[in-house]
Amino acid sequence: MNSKYYIVWIEGFSARGGEKLLTLDANDHTYTTKMTEALRVKHEDIGHVKELLEKQQIADWVLESPNTFVPTSYAPKGTIFKKVD
């Protein structure tokens, strides 16, 4: 698969039905269980997303898991993470 984006899977038995990031900013994040609504992160923004989630006290084992960033080539309109400096 030609992965252009990544969905951030936080909790559940599978990425398809589990909790994924819906929104993320410097202060907070929200979840969705709907794959079509999940936030998409570009490869170059993964490090920044990890930093934000670490500051928001997401467990290290989640951030370091090889299953947290689920590759996808599809990003519905309005789902791409925008880095704010």
N, C-alpha and C positions, 0 to 999 in steps of 0.2 A: 504494500500500500504506500502511496506517495503521501506521507504525513506532513502536512503543512501546519497543523495546529495540534494542541493537546487539551483534553478535558481533564480537569483536576478532580479526581475521585477521592473522597475523604473517608467514607464509611459505607459498609454494607457487604453483602456476599458477592456482588458483581458490580461492575461499573454501570451496566445497563439499568439495573433497578436500584442501585444504592444512591447515597447522597453525594452530589457533585456541587462544585461552586456555581452559584448563580451570579453573585456580585462580589466584588472585592475592591476595597480602597485602603487607604493608610490606617483607617480606624476600625473597620469592621468587615464582616463577610456574611453572606447568606447562602443557603443551600436550596437545591431543587432535586427532585428525583426524576425529572423529565430530561431525557438526553437532548431533545431539540432545544431546550432552554439553557442548557449548561454553558458556562463561560468557556470560551476558547482562548488559549494562550499560545502565542508564537514561541518557537524554540528559543529565540534570543531573549525572551522575557521570563523564562522559567526561573532563573536565579533571583530576579526581582520578586516574583510571586512567592518563592520560598522564603525570602527575607520578610515580606509582609506577613505571611502566615506564621512564621516563627515569632514575630513580635506580638501576634495575636494569640499566642500560646497553643498553637496546634502542635501535637506531640511529634518529637523527633522521628519516631519510627514511621509516622505517616509521611513526613517530608522526605525521608531517605528511602522509602519503599520503591522498588522498580515498577510497581503497579499504580502509583499515585497519578502519574501523568500518562493518560491514555491517548495514544495517537489517533488522529482523525484527519481526513482531508476535506471535511465539510464544515462550514461555519455559516449558520443562518444569520441573516442580517441582524445586527445589534448584539451579537454574542462575543465579539472579539475584545479581549482585554486591552485597555488603553493605559499605558504607563504614564503616570502623572509624576513629574519631578517636583 
